[in-house]
Amino acid sequence: MIMFDNGDDRDSGRGTVSHQPAVDIAGKLKSFYQSVEDEPVPDHLMNLLEKLDEAERAQNANRDK
C-alpha cells in the first residue's frame, strides 16, 4: 500500500509519496536479518557441509589422477 503525504502538493491536487513506510520496513528487515545472522549454525547443517566438502575433495582428487 502506498501512503500519501498531502503536505506540499495540495494546490496541484496530488499528494507526494511518503517514503516512511519503506524506511520502517527496511529497518525491521535489517534487524531481523541481523538476528538470524547472529544465530549459530545447527550441528546437523555443519555436518552436512563437512560431508559435502569431503565429497568435493574426493572428486577433485579423482579428477587429478
N, C-alpha and C positions, 0 to 999 in steps of 0.2 A: 504494500500500500504506500503510495506517495503522499507525504504530508506537505501541505502548502502553508506558507507564511504570507499572509496578506498585508504585510507591512509596507514596503516601499512602492509597490506597483499598484496601489489602489486606483489611481487615476486611469490606468490603462485597462482596468478590468481583469487583469491577470495577477495571480499570486506568484511569488517566487518559490521555487522548490526548497524545502528545508532539508539540509544535509544531516541534521542532528540524529534522526533515527539510524542512519547508516553509521554514524560515528559511534553511537551506543552499541549497535550490533557488532561492529568491528572490535570494540573494547571487550565485549563479552566473549567473542570468539577467541581473541588473543589470550584472555585469561584462562579459558577452557583448554586451549591447546598447550599453554604453559603448564597447567596442572597435569595433563596427560604426559607431556614430555618429562616431567619430574618423577613419574611413576617408574618403578623398576620393571625390567623386562622379566616376565614369568620364566621360571626354570624350564618348563616344557618347551617354550619357544627358543630359549638359549640352546637346549639340547638339540632341537631340530636344526638350528643354524649351524651348530658344530657338525652334525651329520652331513649337512649339505656341503660344508667346507671340505670335509673329508672326501666325499664323493667327487667333488670338483678336483681336488688334488690328485686322487687316484686316476681320474680321467685324463688329466694333464700328463701324469707320469706315463700312462699307457700310450699317449699320443707321441711322446718324446722317444719311444723305443723304436 
